[in-house]
């Protein structure tokens, strides 16, 4: 019984770690996208209008 409980706990910890990694990955992609859009907008705003 305790072995099954340990397996469940181990599986839960692994799933939680993977969820944290996924959230970190999504947040990192979001930051990169935001920075890219901000830089692109900055360049467009500074570009001389033709």
N, C-alpha and C positions, 0 to 999 in steps of 0.2 A: 504494500500500500504506500509506504513512504517512498519507494522507488518511482512509482507512478506520479506521486506529488512532485518529486524532484524533477521528473521529466517535464511535467506541465510548467513548473516554475522556470526551468531552463528554456523551454520553448517560448514562454511569455517574455523572458528577458531578451531573447534573440529577436523576437518580433518587434519589441519596443526599440531596440537598438537600430533595427532596419528602418523603422518608422522615423526615428530621429535623423538617420542619414538621409532619408528621402526628403524630409522637411528642409534639412540643411542644403541639399542639392537644389531643391526648388527655390529656396531663398537666394542661393548664390546665382542661379540663372536669372532670377528677378532683378537682382542688383546689377548684374552685367547688362541686362536689357535696359534698365532705367538709366544707367550711366551712358550707354550707347545712344539712347534717344535724347538724353540731355545734351551730349556733345554734338549730336547732329543738329538739334534745335539751336544750339549756341552758334554753330557754324553758319546755319541758315540766317540767323538774326544778324550776324556780323558781316555776312556777305554783301557786297555792294549791289544794290538793285540795278538792273539793266534798264 
